[in-house]
Amino acid sequence: MATNGPAVPTTQSHAIHRPLGVNQVAITGGLLSQWQERNRAVSIPLGMEQIEQAGSLPNLRLAAGEGR
């Protein structure tokens, strides 16, 4: 029996959860959509600005394999 996560179903299981892949889901409305949009528009740019001001961005780029 193939598994796709941390839980391994047994033969006595009544249901098996099969998580969707990241490209199989779209949040198009509601509270989570608003939260996602706010993060995209405000939180992520603010975090990047703070990382740049702290001088940490070059280290993060090296850790990500850029600039080698």
C-alpha positions in Angstrom: 0.0 0.0 0.0 1.6 3.3 -1.1 1.7 6.2 1.3 2.0 9.9 0.6 2.5 11.3 4.0 3.3 10.7 7.7 0.3 8.4 8.4 0.3 4.9 7.1 -3.2 3.4 6.6 -3.9 -0.1 7.9 -6.1 -2.7 6.4 -8.7 -1.8 9.0 -8.8 1.8 7.8 -12.2 3.1 6.7 -10.9 6.0 4.7 -7.5 7.1 3.4 -6.6 10.8 3.2 -4.8 11.7 0.0 -3.4 15.2 0.3 -3.6 17.4 -2.8 -0.5 18.8 -4.4 0.3 22.5 -4.2 -0.7 22.9 -7.9 -4.1 21.2 -7.3 -5.5 23.8 -5.0 -6.5 27.4 -5.5 -7.9 29.7 -2.8 -10.3 32.0 -4.6 -12.4 33.6 -1.9 -13.1 34.0 1.7 -11.0 34.7 4.7 -8.0 32.6 3.6 -8.0 34.4 0.2 -7.9 37.8 1.9 -5.1 36.6 4.3 -3.1 35.3 1.3 -3.5 38.5 -0.6 -2.5 40.6 2.4 0.6 38.5 2.8 1.5 38.9 -0.8 0.9 42.6 -0.9 2.3 43.7 2.5 3.9 41.1 4.7 6.3 39.6 2.2 7.6 42.9 0.8 8.0 44.2 4.4 10.0 41.1 5.4 12.2 41.5 2.4 12.8 45.1 3.2 13.8 44.2 6.8 16.1 41.4 5.6 17.8 43.9 3.2 18.2 46.5 5.9 19.7 44.0 8.3 22.3 43.0 5.7 21.2 39.3 5.7 20.1 39.0 2.1 23.5 38.1 0.7 23.8 35.2 3.2 20.3 34.0 2.4 21.2 34.0 -1.3 24.4 32.0 -0.6 22.4 29.5 1.5 19.9 29.1 -1.4 22.7 28.3 -3.8 22.7 31.6 -5.7 25.9 33.4 -6.4 28.1 30.3 -6.5 
